[in-house]
Amino acid sequence: MRVLLTLMRREMASYFLSLSGYVIIAAATFLNSFGFVLLLMQLRQSASPMPVTEMYYVTPIFWIVLLLAVPVITMRSFALERATGTYETLMTSPVREGTVVLAKFFSALFFYLVMWLPMIAVVTVIQHFSNERQSLDPSIIGSTYLGILLVGALFLSFGIFASALTKSQTVAAMVSLALCTSLFLLGFLPSLLPDTATRAAKLLAWVALFDHMHDFARGVIDTRPAIFFVSFTVFFLVLTLRVVESRRWK
């Protein structure tokens, strides 16, 4: 545990002691705030029975931030180590490969959660000026952030896996973006399938990230998507471990 925490401090220093980390947080906060402003301007023209928080998490801006931020966060995890030559030093030190993978994952996850913290201030402002306080129930906000955590953890595992495959940060970001976008688009395939393909539609419904996130934003916590997110996150972390182990002995 002490080795894991030491490696995590090392990884988090690369995020919080560099300008790039604060640029990511600032860009994500700007886009998210801009999205809420657009929704509020829309609500001035026509009312909606849905709370603003639920409306926002089904808008393209939320998914654009999620799909673009994760590859940028994870692209340097292993790729930068290999490009600068510190990867060999890290792998020859008395630490296990699994500890290295977990340290990079949890550090990226912690930074990812910090990136979403400014949204609490946006929600607080909306709650202060809203007449419908019930629509911003703390349990709904909690379930929404749980969905953000689960989806983000899955995407981060994609990104770390992609970063372990190459020493180019650009290639790692592109591979991560392709994996995340492909999984996101798979959730829309059931609506395009014929009515006879019910089995395929049910299978693809498991990866309907858009629908799952909408449920979390409505305060609905279903264990099935939660198990799906956790299982695939662990699966890609194991794949990353296998890649790291194979490269250690080359």
Secondary structure, 3 states (H helix, E strand, C coil): CHHHHHHHHHHHHHHHCCHHHHHHHHHHHHHHHHHHHHHHHHHHHCCCCCCHHHHHCCCHHHHHHHHHHHHHHHCCCCHHHHHHCHHHHHHHCCCCHHHHHHHHHHHHHHHHHHHHCHHHHHHHHHHHHCCCHHHHCHHHHHHHHHHHHHHHHHHHHHHHHHHHHCCCHHHHHHHHHHHHHHHHHHCCHHHHCCCCCHHHHHHHHCCCHHHHHHHHHCCCCCHHHHHHHHHHHHHHHHHHHHHHHHHHCC
